[in-house]
Amino acid sequence: MNPKKKILIIGSSVADVIMNVKKLPAPGEDVHILNQRLCIGGCAFNVSDMIRHFQVPHLLFSPAGTGIYGDFVREEWEKRGIVSVLPVPDLENGCCYCFVDQTGERTFASYHGAEYLFQKEWFDLIDASEYDTAYICGLEIEESTGEHIVSFLEQQPHMKIYYAPGPRIEKQPKDLMYRLFALHPVVHLNQSESFLLTGKTDTEHAARAITRLTGQDVVITLGKDGAYCLENGTGVFLPSRNAKQVDATGAGDAHIGAVMALRKLGFSLSHAVGKANLVSAAVVEKKGASLDHSSFLRCFNK
C-alpha cells in the first residue's frame, strides 16, 4: 500500500447513551441504572479514532443529522479536529442505548437515523484517487441506502477493502454482501459472527470458508484469547494479554482500526493483528469505546 494514500472510513458516528446495570432486566422487571453517560461512538467513528492515534492519514466519511444527538456528534467532532465533508441531512440523528452489565458485556438497542443513511451524490465529493484503502461496516450495508456504498466501492478496484459484517449478518441483503465479497475484502469479525456467516463451528474452518468466498485474508477475533489470522493461506492463533473486562464496547472497532493503520505502516497482517490484540485489551479495561492518547501509548508497554 502507498503510504501517501489515505484510508477512507465509511460509516456512522453515533451518540452512545451508556448505562451501567448489575444485570439486564427480565421482561416486566424494574431495575435501577448504576450510572449513565453520553459518549460519541459508532463503528466508523471508533475505527477512525484508533487510526488517529497512529497518525495515519484518513477521512471519516460520516453523516450527522439534526436534533440533539446530531448536534452532540458535531460538537465531539470539533473537539477532535474532525471536519465533515458532508452536508447536514434534513433528518434527525438517532442514538444507541448501550447496556453494560457487571461482567463488562454489552447489549445494544439502536435507533437508527441520519447517521446510517448515505445519499448517492455524496460519493461525488470524494476524490477516490487520494485513497487506497476503505473500511465499511455491515450496519450501513443493511440500510436502504447500502446499495450506494457498494456501488461506489465497485467503481474503485484500486482500493483494498476491510469489511466488518458485525453481529447482524443475517439481516444484511445477501446480494449486497456477495457483491462485497466479489471485491476481495479482508473480512474482520468475531468468532460467533464467523460461525453465523459460514455455518461452521470451528474457527479455522470458518476462516477458510470465508476466504473461499473472498479470495482474501481473514481476521477472526477471539476476545480474551486474542485472534485468528488467515494470511496468504496460512492460519495462526495470536494471543492477547490478560485484561480485566470493564466494558467491551468498541473493542472490535479498535482492533480493526489498529490493523488497518499498522498495515498502512508496513506491517504484515499477522504482526498487525498481534499488536491490535493489545489495543483491544486496553479498550475493554476502561469504560467507553475510545482510548485517550496516553492510554493508547501504554497499551504497548504492558
N, C-alpha and C positions, 0 to 999 in steps of 0.2 A: 504494500500500500504506500501511496505517496504521502510523506509526512507534511507536505504543503497543502494537501487537500483536507477538507473538513468532514466532520460527521454530521449527518442530518438526522435529527431526532424528531420523529413524527408521533404525536400523541397528546395526551391530556395533562393539564396541570389542574389539580383538584384541591378544593378546600376540604381537609380531613377533620371531622369532628371526632376526636379520640376520647373514648370513655373507658375508664378502667373499672372493672367489676370483679367481684370474687368468682362468680360463675355466671354463665348466660342464664337468663330466666327461662323456666319451663312455661308452656302455654298457660296463661292466666295468672302467672306468678308475678309478684311485685318485688323488685329488688332495688336497693339503693346503689347509685353510682359512687365509687370511691372518690374519683376526681375526673375532670374533663378539661380539654384544651382544644384550641383550633390551630391547626398546622397546615402548611402547604404540602401537598403530596401529588399523587398521580404518577403512573408508571413512567411517562416520558419525562416529567419534571425530575423525579428521583434519579433516573438514568443520567440526565444532563447534569444534575448537581454533583454526582460522583465523578463524571468526566471532567467537570470544572476543577476538581481537586488535583487532577493530573495535568492541568494546564494544556489540554489537547483542544485545538480549535474545533468548535461545533456550533450548530444553530438549533435552538429549541423552537420547533415549528408547532406551536400550540395555541389554540384559540382560548380567549376568556370572554364570556358573555356579560350580560347585565346583572344587576342585583347585588346584594351584599356579598355573595360569595365570589362573583366576578371581580368586584372591587377589591376584595381581600387578596385574590390571586395577583392582581396587577400591583398592589402595594408590596407584596412579597417579592415579585419580580424586580421591582425598582430597588429594593434593599440589596439585591444581589447583582445589580447592573445588567439585568436581562432586558433587552429591548425587543418587543414583539414586532414582527414584520407583517402581522395580520391585522385587518380591521376588526373592530368590535362588532360581533354579530348581534342582530336585534333579537336576541333570545337569552333567557335567563340562564345563568350558570347553575349547575346542580352542586351536590356535595356528596361526600362519602362518610357514613357513620361507621366508625371502627371500634368494635368492642374488643377489649383486651382483657383476658382473664388472668388469674394468678399464676398460671404456667407460662405466660407470655404469648400464648397462642392468640391469634386474632380472627375475628369474624366480621365480614363486611356487609353492610346494607347500603347500596348506592342509589342515588337519584341522579340519573344522567341528564345533562342539559347541553348547553352550547359547547362545553369543553370537549365533547366526544364527536362532534359533527364537523366534517370538513367539506367545504364547498369546492367544486371542481376548479373554478377560476383562481382560487388561492395558489394553486401549484404553478401558475404562470409567474408568480412573484419570486420563484426560486431560479437562480442561475445554477442549473444542475451540474455544470462543468466545474464548479467550486468544490464538489463533494465526491468522495469515492467510497463512502460508507453510509449506510442508512439503518436506522432502528425502527421497528414497528411492533406494536403490541396487538394481541388478538382482540382486546376490548373495542378498539376502533374499527377493526375489520367486521365485527359483529353488527355494527350500526348500519343504518340505511345508506350512509354515505361511504361505507367501506370500499365500494366499487371504485370511487375516485382515487383512493390511496393506492389500490392495487394497480389501476390503470397507469398512474404516474410511475410507479416502480417498474412496470413492464417496459416503459419507454427509456429506462436508464440501465442498459445492460452493463455499463461500466461500474456500477455500484455494487459493493459487497453488502448483502443484506443480513441483518441479525433479526430474527423473528422470535418473539416471546409469546407463544399462544395463550398462556395464562390458564386459570382453572376452569374457564367457561368454554372449553374446546368444543363440547357438544352443541353449543349454541351458535358457533360460527358457521356461516354459509359454506358448505363443503366445496362449492365451485370456486369461491374466492380463496379458500385455504389451499386447494390444489393448484390454483394459478400461482399462488405464492411459492409453493413447493417447486414449481417448474422454474422459478428464478434462482434456484440453488442457494437458499438461505442457510446460514448457520442457525439451527434451531436450539433455543435455550429454554429449558423448562425444568420443573422439579419431578421427582420420581413418580408421584401419583398422577401428575399430568401426562407423563410419558406412557404410563400404563393405560390411561384413558384414551390417548391418541392411537395406540398401537394394538391394544387388547392383550399385550404381553404382561407377564407377572415377574419378569426378571430384568434388571437394569440393562445388562449388556445386550440382551436380545431386543429390548425396546429401542436402544440406541441404534442398533444395526437395522432394525425395521424402519426407523426414521431416515437413516442415511440412504436406504434404498429408495425412499420417496424423493429425496432432495439431491442425492449425489454429492453431499457436502458434510462437513464435520458437525458433531452434535455435542452439546453440554447438558448433562442432567445433574441438577443439584440434589444433595442428599442430606440437607440440614446439618446436624452436628457431625455427621460422618464425612462432610466435605462435598466432593462432586466426582462424577464420572465423565471423562473426556474421551471422545472418539475422534481422533485426529489422523487424517490420511490412512484410515483403515485400521489403526492401532488404538486399542482401548486401554485406559489406565484409570485406576481409582486414585484420587488425590485427596489426602486427609486434610481436615481443618485442625484448629486447636480447640481445647476445652473452653467453652464460653457459657456463662450463666445467662440463660434466656430471660430477658425482661419484656421485650416487645419484638415480635418477628416482623412487624410491618416494614415493608420496603427492603427486606434482606435480599430478595431475588433481583429487584431492580438495581440495587447497589452492586450485586455480583456481575450482572451483565454489563453495567456501566464500566466497571473496572476492567472486565475482559476486553471490551471494545477499545478503551483507552490504551491499555497495555499492548494490544495488537498493533495499534497505530504507532506505538513507541518502539515496535520492532520485536516484541517477544513472541515466541511460539504460542500456539493456543494452549497447550498443556501448562506451560510456565505461567501464562496469564491466568488460567483457571486456578492454579495453586495459590497465587497471590490474591486473587479475588476471594478465595475462601477466607482469608484473614480479614478482608474488608467486611464480609458478611457477618463474621463472628463479632466484630466491633459494633456493627449496626444492631444486632439482636441484644446486645448488652445494655442498650440505652432506650429511652422512650422516644418514639417517633422514627421517621424513615430516613433522616439525614444525619450526617456527621459534620461537626464543625472541623475546621482545618487542623487544629491541634490533635483532635481525636483521630482524624484520618492519618496523620503522620505517626502517631503512636501505634496504630494497629499493625505496623510492620516491624515493631520492636518488641512485641510480646513473645 
